[in-house]
Amino acid sequence: MNAVKLEDIAKKLGLSTSTVSRALSGNGRVGEKTRHRVLEAVRESDYTVNAVARSLRLRDAKNIGIVVPDITNSFFSSVIKGAQDACRQHGYTLMVCNSDESEEFEEESLRTLLEKQVSGLILATVSARPEGVVPYRRLSIPVVFIDNIPEGAEALDVVSIDNHRAASRITKEMVARGYRDVGMIAGPKSQSTGLLRYTGFLEALRAEGISPREEWVLAGDFKMESGRALMRKLLKLPERPRAMVISNNYMAYGAINAIRDAGLDIPGDIAIASFDAMDSTGLITPLIASINQPAEEIGLRAAEIIVARLSGDCGENGMEVILEPTISEGDSW
């Protein structure tokens, strides 16, 4: 297949090449409708791969790009810190993009980083489509997936935890404290983090002889407001859960706000355990029981894999690095 050029996309859409270029770069005034038309045409083409080829011819700058879904989340800011530490050690610069949990913004971030001639890419993708990994498999630069590992990423490099096992572990810890009426606010099941934590939770309950209550297991979007809204929904049930396992810190914060708004006590009325709800300040009350990914190490190891690949120190097969989480006890259960 011949590589698609910017001119080809412009001709297809009946636009000037400069308009298409402005729509992709975000520089200059382009109507929102036109911008969406251009982005859709790019998604259907091979233009991104062609852009990478140009980037590789010019690559001297020793830059590594990282795309995360929420830069304000302490987990991802710690991942970025770890990646930056590794980059500094090896003479690389880290370039950070925030996708805001949007596939469209993720694609924009990729184009931006490629235009900046990054040497490698660390990606916490939010793609819900199995085919979403295809463009990354075509890239001629190293790509390391963290957090959400999309279907089809087996041949690529991965740094993560065993999310299924981690969710099972924190759920069993909850049950060991005497809670049997346990619900869950899960993440999107289209993402591996959401799905694997959900299946780990269910498996743990069944292993403890507990039948999961369907009405007590709801899926959010990893954002605080969804945690608040879903917890409010659970509190309105005629019979509510006595304990909750929540799939990330932001949804846990939202759920805690909803519980407090209802005048209920944690853990007196409802116990809470979460993922990645670490508080190094000691100021958050209650201190949330949490199973925590080694966020800084995830970022550091991902960047080190890219450096090793660029140095020719890795084999051809994709590397899968699975790290161990830790549990912080807290006083919320």
Buried (B, 14 or more C-beta within 10 A) or exposed (E): EEEBBBEBBBEBBEBEBEBBBBBBEEEEEBEEEBBEBBBEBBEEBBBBBBBBEEBBEEBEEBBBBBBBBBBEBBBBBBBBBBBBBBBEEBEBBBBBBBBBBEBBBBBBBBBBBBEBBBBBBBBBBBBBEEEBBEBBEEBEBBBBBBBBBBEBBEEBBBBBBBBBBBBBBBBBBBBEEEBBBBBBBBBBBBBBBBBBBBBBBBBBBEEBEBEBBEBBBBBBBBBBEBBBBBBBBBBEEEEBBBBBBBBBBBBBBBBBBBBEEBEEEBBEEBBBBBBBBBBEEEEBEBBBBBBBBBBBBBBBBBBBBBBBBBEEEBEEEBBBBEBEBEBBEBEBB
